[in-house]
Amino acid sequence: MPQMAPLSWLNLLISFVTMFMIMSTLNYFSFAYDNSQKSTEKKLIKFNWKW
């Protein structure tokens, strides 16, 4: 790409890497997990077979 020759390739690489890191951290921290501590009790099911 000769039209991009005046642009410093190192600056382009740094900008893409920083954009990637910013988007990755935003995607990682914006995800909300459900609280799995709600149902810690075990349900005991007993069957009384009469035969």
N, CA, C and O atoms as a Tripos MOL2 file, in Angstrom:
@<TRIPOS>MOLECULE
protein
  204   203    51     0     0
PROTEIN
NO_CHARGES

@<TRIPOS>ATOM
      1 N           0.8360   -1.1810    0.0000 N.3       1 MET1
      2 CA          0.0000    0.0000    0.0000 C.3       1 MET1
      3 C           0.8830    1.2470    0.0000 C.2       1 MET1
      4 O           1.2390    1.7470    1.0670 O.2       1 MET1
      5 N           1.2270    1.7360   -1.1350 N.am      2 PRO2
      6 CA          2.1310    2.8870   -1.1730 C.3       2 PRO2
      7 C           1.4950    4.1750   -0.6620 C.2       2 PRO2
      8 O           2.2140    5.0920   -0.2660 O.2       2 PRO2
      9 N           0.1770    4.2680   -0.6600 N.am      3 GLN3
     10 CA         -0.4400    5.5080   -0.1840 C.3       3 GLN3
     11 C          -0.3100    5.6580    1.3370 C.2       3 GLN3
     12 O          -0.5100    6.7520    1.8660 O.2       3 GLN3
     13 N           0.0230    4.5660    2.0450 N.am      4 MET4
     14 CA          0.2020    4.6430    3.4890 C.3       4 MET4
     15 C           1.6720    4.7240    3.8850 C.2       4 MET4
     16 O           2.0030    4.5780    5.0610 O.2       4 MET4
     17 N           2.5390    4.9500    2.9370 N.am      5 ALA5
     18 CA          3.9750    4.9650    3.2050 C.3       5 ALA5
     19 C           4.3930    6.0630    4.1960 C.2       5 ALA5
     20 O           5.2630    5.8010    5.0270 O.2       5 ALA5
     21 N           3.8220    7.2790    4.1530 N.am      6 PRO6
     22 CA          4.2550    8.2790    5.1310 C.3       6 PRO6
     23 C           3.8560    7.9370    6.5660 C.2       6 PRO6
     24 O           4.4570    8.4330    7.5180 O.2       6 PRO6
     25 N           2.8530    7.1000    6.7120 N.am      7 LEU7
     26 CA          2.3960    6.7600    8.0470 C.3       7 LEU7
     27 C           3.3830    5.7910    8.6940 C.2       7 LEU7
     28 O           3.8620    4.8530    8.0560 O.2       7 LEU7
     29 N           3.6660    6.0260    9.9230 N.am      8 SER8
     30 CA          4.5900    5.1490   10.6310 C.3       8 SER8
     31 C           3.8990    3.8250   10.9610 C.2       8 SER8
     32 O           2.8450    3.8140   11.5970 O.2       8 SER8
     33 N           4.4900    2.7190   10.5310 N.am      9 TRP9
     34 CA          3.8760    1.4020   10.7340 C.3       9 TRP9
     35 C           3.8620    1.0260   12.2110 C.2       9 TRP9
     36 O           2.9850    0.2880   12.6590 O.2       9 TRP9
     37 N           4.8160    1.5250   12.9510 N.am     10 LEU10
     38 CA          4.8430    1.2580   14.3870 C.3      10 LEU10
     39 C           3.6710    1.9290   15.0950 C.2      10 LEU10
     40 O           3.0680    1.3410   15.9920 O.2      10 LEU10
     41 N           3.3480    3.1510   14.6970 N.am     11 ASN11
     42 CA          2.1890    3.8400   15.2760 C.3      11 ASN11
     43 C           0.8960    3.1260   14.9190 C.2      11 ASN11
     44 O          -0.0110    3.0340   15.7460 O.2      11 ASN11
     45 N           0.8030    2.6240   13.7060 N.am     12 LEU12
     46 CA         -0.3750    1.8800   13.2820 C.3      12 LEU12
     47 C          -0.5210    0.5900   14.0970 C.2      12 LEU12
     48 O          -1.6180    0.2580   14.5460 O.2      12 LEU12
     49 N           0.5670   -0.1210   14.2830 N.am     13 LEU13
     50 CA          0.5450   -1.3490   15.0770 C.3      13 LEU13
     51 C           0.1560   -1.0650   16.5250 C.2      13 LEU13
     52 O          -0.6550   -1.7860   17.1060 O.2      13 LEU13
     53 N           0.7290   -0.0280   17.0990 N.am     14 ILE14
     54 CA          0.4170    0.3260   18.4860 C.3      14 ILE14
     55 C          -1.0460    0.7150   18.6310 C.2      14 ILE14
     56 O          -1.6920    0.3520   19.6140 O.2      14 ILE14
     57 N          -1.5690    1.4450   17.6630 N.am     15 SER15
     58 CA         -2.9790    1.8390   17.7600 C.3      15 SER15
     59 C          -3.9010    0.6300   17.6360 C.2      15 SER15
     60 O          -4.8950    0.5540   18.3580 O.2      15 SER15
     61 N          -3.6050   -0.3200   16.7430 N.am     16 PHE16
     62 CA         -4.4330   -1.5190   16.6310 C.3      16 PHE16
     63 C          -4.3490   -2.3870   17.8760 C.2      16 PHE16
     64 O          -5.3530   -2.9540   18.3060 O.2      16 PHE16
     65 N          -3.1740   -2.4950   18.4520 N.am     17 VAL17
     66 CA         -3.0170   -3.3070   19.6600 C.3      17 VAL17
     67 C          -3.7520   -2.6690   20.8340 C.2      17 VAL17
     68 O          -4.3950   -3.3690   21.6170 O.2      17 VAL17
     69 N          -3.6640   -1.3610   20.9590 N.am     18 THR18
     70 CA         -4.3890   -0.7060   22.0560 C.3      18 THR18
     71 C          -5.8990   -0.7950   21.8600 C.2      18 THR18
     72 O          -6.6350   -0.9720   22.8310 O.2      18 THR18
     73 N          -6.3710   -0.6770   20.6260 N.am     19 MET19
     74 CA         -7.8100   -0.8450   20.3770 C.3      19 MET19
     75 C          -8.2550   -2.2630   20.7180 C.2      19 MET19
     76 O          -9.3230   -2.4570   21.2990 O.2      19 MET19
     77 N          -7.4470   -3.2450   20.3600 N.am     20 PHE20
     78 CA         -7.7690   -4.6340   20.6720 C.3      20 PHE20
     79 C          -7.8110   -4.8710   22.1760 C.2      20 PHE20
     80 O          -8.7150   -5.5420   22.6730 O.2      20 PHE20
     81 N          -6.8420   -4.3270   22.9000 N.am     21 MET21
     82 CA         -6.8070   -4.5060   24.3510 C.3      21 MET21
     83 C          -7.9840   -3.8010   25.0250 C.2      21 MET21
     84 O          -8.5670   -4.3430   25.9640 O.2      21 MET21
     85 N          -8.3360   -2.6200   24.5680 N.am     22 ILE22
     86 CA         -9.4630   -1.8870   25.1420 C.3      22 ILE22
     87 C         -10.7650   -2.6380   24.9030 C.2      22 ILE22
     88 O         -11.5750   -2.7830   25.8180 O.2      22 ILE22
     89 N         -10.9730   -3.1170   23.6730 N.am     23 MET23
     90 CA        -12.1980   -3.8550   23.3720 C.3      23 MET23
     91 C         -12.2620   -5.1740   24.1350 C.2      23 MET23
     92 O         -13.3360   -5.5870   24.5730 O.2      23 MET23
     93 N         -11.1310   -5.8300   24.2930 N.am     24 SER24
     94 CA        -11.1050   -7.0930   25.0320 C.3      24 SER24
     95 C         -11.4340   -6.8790   26.5070 C.2      24 SER24
     96 O         -12.1950   -7.6520   27.0900 O.2      24 SER24
     97 N         -10.8740   -5.8510   27.1070 N.am     25 THR25
     98 CA        -11.1650   -5.5980   28.5140 C.3      25 THR25
     99 C         -12.6110   -5.1500   28.7090 C.2      25 THR25
    100 O         -13.2410   -5.5110   29.7030 O.2      25 THR25
    101 N         -13.1360   -4.3720   27.7790 N.am     26 LEU26
    102 CA        -14.5380   -3.9720   27.8910 C.3      26 LEU26
    103 C         -15.4720   -5.1690   27.7680 C.2      26 LEU26
    104 O         -16.4560   -5.2640   28.5020 O.2      26 LEU26
    105 N         -15.1770   -6.0750   26.8550 N.am     27 ASN27
    106 CA        -15.9990   -7.2680   26.7040 C.3      27 ASN27
    107 C         -15.8770   -8.1860   27.9160 C.2      27 ASN27
    108 O         -16.8520   -8.8270   28.3070 O.2      27 ASN27
    109 N         -14.6960   -8.2540   28.5080 N.am     28 TYR28
    110 CA        -14.4930   -9.1330   29.6540 C.3      28 TYR28
    111 C         -15.2250   -8.6120   30.8850 C.2      28 TYR28
    112 O         -15.8880   -9.3830   31.5800 O.2      28 TYR28
    113 N         -15.1150   -7.3340   31.1610 N.am     29 PHE29
    114 CA        -15.6880   -6.7920   32.3850 C.3      29 PHE29
    115 C         -17.1540   -6.4090   32.2610 C.2      29 PHE29
    116 O         -17.7930   -6.1490   33.2800 O.2      29 PHE29
    117 N         -17.7090   -6.3650   31.0730 N.am     30 SER30
    118 CA        -19.1180   -5.9970   30.9320 C.3      30 SER30
    119 C         -20.0470   -7.1940   31.0550 C.2      30 SER30
    120 O         -21.2640   -7.0220   31.1260 O.2      30 SER30
    121 N         -19.4980   -8.4060   31.0830 N.am     31 PHE31
    122 CA        -20.3230   -9.6090   31.1970 C.3      31 PHE31
    123 C         -20.6710   -9.8460   32.6510 C.2      31 PHE31
    124 O         -19.7800   -9.9010   33.4990 O.2      31 PHE31
    125 N         -21.9730   -9.9890   32.9590 N.am     32 ALA32
    126 CA        -22.4270  -10.1730   34.3410 C.3      32 ALA32
    127 C         -22.8310  -11.6280   34.5470 C.2      32 ALA32
    128 O         -23.6730  -12.1580   33.8210 O.2      32 ALA32
    129 N         -22.2330  -12.2570   35.5270 N.am     33 TYR33
    130 CA        -22.5640  -13.6350   35.8580 C.3      33 TYR33
    131 C         -23.7450  -13.6710   36.8210 C.2      33 TYR33
    132 O         -23.9240  -12.7650   37.6350 O.2      33 TYR33
    133 N         -24.5460  -14.7240   36.7200 N.am     34 ASP34
    134 CA        -25.6190  -14.9240   37.6820 C.3      34 ASP34
    135 C         -25.0360  -15.4770   38.9850 C.2      34 ASP34
    136 O         -24.0460  -16.2090   38.9800 O.2      34 ASP34
    137 N         -25.6670  -15.1110   40.0870 N.am     35 ASN35
    138 CA        -25.2070  -15.5860   41.3800 C.3      35 ASN35
    139 C         -25.6450  -17.0400   41.5570 C.2      35 ASN35
    140 O         -26.8390  -17.3370   41.5910 O.2      35 ASN35
    141 N         -24.6720  -17.9380   41.6680 N.am     36 SER36
    142 CA        -24.9950  -19.3510   41.7980 C.3      36 SER36
    143 C         -25.0980  -19.7770   43.2700 C.2      36 SER36
    144 O         -25.2450  -20.9660   43.5520 O.2      36 SER36
    145 N         -25.0250  -18.8450   44.1910 N.am     37 GLN37
    146 CA        -25.1070  -19.1540   45.6160 C.3      37 GLN37
    147 C         -26.5420  -19.3090   46.0900 C.2      37 GLN37
    148 O         -26.7670  -19.6780   47.2420 O.2      37 GLN37
    149 N         -27.5140  -19.0370   45.2370 N.am     38 LYS38
    150 CA        -28.9150  -19.0510   45.6480 C.3      38 LYS38
    151 C         -29.4020  -20.4490   45.9930 C.2      38 LYS38
    152 O         -30.0540  -20.6460   47.0170 O.2      38 LYS38
    153 N         -29.0920  -21.4050   45.1540 N.am     39 SER39
    154 CA        -29.6350  -22.7460   45.3570 C.3      39 SER39
    155 C         -28.5510  -23.7190   45.7950 C.2      39 SER39
    156 O         -28.1060  -24.5660   45.0200 O.2      39 SER39
    157 N         -28.1320  -23.5840   47.0560 N.am     40 THR40
    158 CA        -27.1070  -24.4840   47.5680 C.3      40 THR40
    159 C         -27.7170  -25.6830   48.2850 C.2      40 THR40
    160 O         -27.0210  -26.6620   48.5550 O.2      40 THR40
    161 N         -29.0180  -25.6170   48.5970 N.am     41 GLU41
    162 CA        -29.6580  -26.7400   49.2790 C.3      41 GLU41
    163 C         -29.9200  -27.8690   48.2980 C.2      41 GLU41
    164 O         -30.3130  -27.6430   47.1530 O.2      41 GLU41
    165 N         -29.6920  -29.1040   48.7740 N.am     42 LYS42
    166 CA        -29.9960  -30.2550   47.9470 C.3      42 LYS42
    167 C         -31.4280  -30.6780   48.2100 C.2      42 LYS42
    168 O         -31.8670  -30.7490   49.3580 O.2      42 LYS42
    169 N         -32.1350  -30.9530   47.1590 N.am     43 LYS43
    170 CA        -33.5100  -31.3980   47.3100 C.3      43 LYS43
    171 C         -33.5180  -32.9180   47.3960 C.2      43 LYS43
    172 O         -33.0220  -33.6030   46.5010 O.2      43 LYS43
    173 N         -34.0780  -33.4310   48.4660 N.am     44 LEU44
    174 CA        -34.1470  -34.8680   48.6740 C.3      44 LEU44
    175 C         -35.5370  -35.3460   48.2920 C.2      44 LEU44
    176 O         -36.5330  -34.9530   48.8980 O.2      44 LEU44
    177 N         -35.5890  -36.1890   47.2900 N.am     45 ILE45
    178 CA        -36.8650  -36.7000   46.8100 C.3      45 ILE45
    179 C         -36.9600  -38.1640   47.1960 C.2      45 ILE45
    180 O         -36.1320  -38.9830   46.7980 O.2      45 ILE45
    181 N         -37.9760  -38.4770   47.9720 N.am     46 LYS46
    182 CA        -38.1850  -39.8610   48.3950 C.3      46 LYS46
    183 C         -39.4140  -40.4180   47.6920 C.2      46 LYS46
    184 O         -40.4580  -39.7700   47.6230 O.2      46 LYS46
    185 N         -39.2690  -41.6120   47.1830 N.am     47 PHE47
    186 CA        -40.3850  -42.3050   46.5590 C.3      47 PHE47
    187 C         -40.8100  -43.4530   47.4670 C.2      47 PHE47
    188 O         -39.9870  -44.2910   47.8380 O.2      47 PHE47
    189 N         -42.0750  -43.4930   47.8210 N.am     48 ASN48
    190 CA        -42.6070  -44.5970   48.6000 C.3      48 ASN48
    191 C         -43.3440  -45.5420   47.6570 C.2      48 ASN48
    192 O         -44.5010  -45.3190   47.3010 O.2      48 ASN48
    193 N         -42.6580  -46.5790   47.2710 N.am     49 TRP49
    194 CA        -43.2700  -47.5560   46.3830 C.3      49 TRP49
    195 C         -44.0410  -48.5770   47.2210 C.2      49 TRP49
    196 O         -43.4670  -49.2130   48.1050 O.2      49 TRP49
    197 N         -45.2900  -48.7300   46.9580 N.am     50 LYS50
    198 CA        -46.1440  -49.5810   47.7830 C.3      50 LYS50
    199 C         -46.3860  -50.9430   47.1410 C.2      50 LYS50
    200 O         -47.3710  -51.5840   47.5050 O.2      50 LYS50
    201 N         -45.5980  -51.4150   46.2510 N.am     51 TRP51
    202 CA        -45.7990  -52.7060   45.6310 C.3      51 TRP51
    203 C         -44.5080  -53.5050   45.5580 C.2      51 TRP51
    204 O         -44.5060  -54.6300   45.0570 O.2      51 TRP51
@<TRIPOS>BOND
     1     1     2 1
     2     2     3 1
     3     3     4 2
     4     3     5 am
     5     5     6 1
     6     6     7 1
     7     7     8 2
     8     7     9 am
     9     9    10 1
    10    10    11 1
    11    11    12 2
    12    11    13 am
    13    13    14 1
    14    14    15 1
    15    15    16 2
    16    15    17 am
    17    17    18 1
    18    18    19 1
    19    19    20 2
    20    19    21 am
    21    21    22 1
    22    22    23 1
    23    23    24 2
    24    23    25 am
    25    25    26 1
    26    26    27 1
    27    27    28 2
    28    27    29 am
    29    29    30 1
    30    30    31 1
    31    31    32 2
    32    31    33 am
    33    33    34 1
    34    34    35 1
    35    35    36 2
    36    35    37 am
    37    37    38 1
    38    38    39 1
    39    39    40 2
    40    39    41 am
    41    41    42 1
    42    42    43 1
    43    43    44 2
    44    43    45 am
    45    45    46 1
    46    46    47 1
    47    47    48 2
    48    47    49 am
    49    49    50 1
    50    50    51 1
    51    51    52 2
    52    51    53 am
    53    53    54 1
    54    54    55 1
    55    55    56 2
    56    55    57 am
    57    57    58 1
    58    58    59 1
    59    59    60 2
    60    59    61 am
    61    61    62 1
    62    62    63 1
    63    63    64 2
    64    63    65 am
    65    65    66 1
    66    66    67 1
    67    67    68 2
    68    67    69 am
    69    69    70 1
    70    70    71 1
    71    71    72 2
    72    71    73 am
    73    73    74 1
    74    74    75 1
    75    75    76 2
    76    75    77 am
    77    77    78 1
    78    78    79 1
    79    79    80 2
    80    79    81 am
    81    81    82 1
    82    82    83 1
    83    83    84 2
    84    83    85 am
    85    85    86 1
    86    86    87 1
    87    87    88 2
    88    87    89 am
    89    89    90 1
    90    90    91 1
    91    91    92 2
    92    91    93 am
    93    93    94 1
    94    94    95 1
    95    95    96 2
    96    95    97 am
    97    97    98 1
    98    98    99 1
    99    99   100 2
   100    99   101 am
   101   101   102 1
   102   102   103 1
   103   103   104 2
   104   103   105 am
   105   105   106 1
   106   106   107 1
   107   107   108 2
   108   107   109 am
   109   109   110 1
   110   110   111 1
   111   111   112 2
   112   111   113 am
   113   113   114 1
   114   114   115 1
   115   115   116 2
   116   115   117 am
   117   117   118 1
   118   118   119 1
   119   119   120 2
   120   119   121 am
   121   121   122 1
   122   122   123 1
   123   123   124 2
   124   123   125 am
   125   125   126 1
   126   126   127 1
   127   127   128 2
   128   127   129 am
   129   129   130 1
   130   130   131 1
   131   131   132 2
   132   131   133 am
   133   133   134 1
   134   134   135 1
   135   135   136 2
   136   135   137 am
   137   137   138 1
   138   138   139 1
   139   139   140 2
   140   139   141 am
   141   141   142 1
   142   142   143 1
   143   143   144 2
   144   143   145 am
   145   145   146 1
   146   146   147 1
   147   147   148 2
   148   147   149 am
   149   149   150 1
   150   150   151 1
   151   151   152 2
   152   151   153 am
   153   153   154 1
   154   154   155 1
   155   155   156 2
   156   155   157 am
   157   157   158 1
   158   158   159 1
   159   159   160 2
   160   159   161 am
   161   161   162 1
   162   162   163 1
   163   163   164 2
   164   163   165 am
   165   165   166 1
   166   166   167 1
   167   167   168 2
   168   167   169 am
   169   169   170 1
   170   170   171 1
   171   171   172 2
   172   171   173 am
   173   173   174 1
   174   174   175 1
   175   175   176 2
   176   175   177 am
   177   177   178 1
   178   178   179 1
   179   179   180 2
   180   179   181 am
   181   181   182 1
   182   182   183 1
   183   183   184 2
   184   183   185 am
   185   185   186 1
   186   186   187 1
   187   187   188 2
   188   187   189 am
   189   189   190 1
   190   190   191 1
   191   191   192 2
   192   191   193 am
   193   193   194 1
   194   194   195 1
   195   195   196 2
   196   195   197 am
   197   197   198 1
   198   198   199 1
   199   199   200 2
   200   199   201 am
   201   201   202 1
   202   202   203 1
   203   203   204 2
@<TRIPOS>SUBSTRUCTURE
     1 MET1         2 RESIDUE 1 A MET
     2 PRO2         6 RESIDUE 1 A PRO
     3 GLN3        10 RESIDUE 1 A GLN
     4 MET4        14 RESIDUE 1 A MET
     5 ALA5        18 RESIDUE 1 A ALA
     6 PRO6        22 RESIDUE 1 A PRO
     7 LEU7        26 RESIDUE 1 A LEU
     8 SER8        30 RESIDUE 1 A SER
     9 TRP9        34 RESIDUE 1 A TRP
    10 LEU10       38 RESIDUE 1 A LEU
    11 ASN11       42 RESIDUE 1 A ASN
    12 LEU12       46 RESIDUE 1 A LEU
    13 LEU13       50 RESIDUE 1 A LEU
    14 ILE14       54 RESIDUE 1 A ILE
    15 SER15       58 RESIDUE 1 A SER
    16 PHE16       62 RESIDUE 1 A PHE
    17 VAL17       66 RESIDUE 1 A VAL
    18 THR18       70 RESIDUE 1 A THR
    19 MET19       74 RESIDUE 1 A MET
    20 PHE20       78 RESIDUE 1 A PHE
    21 MET21       82 RESIDUE 1 A MET
    22 ILE22       86 RESIDUE 1 A ILE
    23 MET23       90 RESIDUE 1 A MET
    24 SER24       94 RESIDUE 1 A SER
    25 THR25       98 RESIDUE 1 A THR
    26 LEU26      102 RESIDUE 1 A LEU
    27 ASN27      106 RESIDUE 1 A ASN
    28 TYR28      110 RESIDUE 1 A TYR
    29 PHE29      114 RESIDUE 1 A PHE
    30 SER30      118 RESIDUE 1 A SER
    31 PHE31      122 RESIDUE 1 A PHE
    32 ALA32      126 RESIDUE 1 A ALA
    33 TYR33      130 RESIDUE 1 A TYR
    34 ASP34      134 RESIDUE 1 A ASP
    35 ASN35      138 RESIDUE 1 A ASN
    36 SER36      142 RESIDUE 1 A SER
    37 GLN37      146 RESIDUE 1 A GLN
    38 LYS38      150 RESIDUE 1 A LYS
    39 SER39      154 RESIDUE 1 A SER
    40 THR40      158 RESIDUE 1 A THR
    41 GLU41      162 RESIDUE 1 A GLU
    42 LYS42      166 RESIDUE 1 A LYS
    43 LYS43      170 RESIDUE 1 A LYS
    44 LEU44      174 RESIDUE 1 A LEU
    45 ILE45      178 RESIDUE 1 A ILE
    46 LYS46      182 RESIDUE 1 A LYS
    47 PHE47      186 RESIDUE 1 A PHE
    48 ASN48      190 RESIDUE 1 A ASN
    49 TRP49      194 RESIDUE 1 A TRP
    50 LYS50      198 RESIDUE 1 A LYS
    51 TRP51      202 RESIDUE 1 A TRP
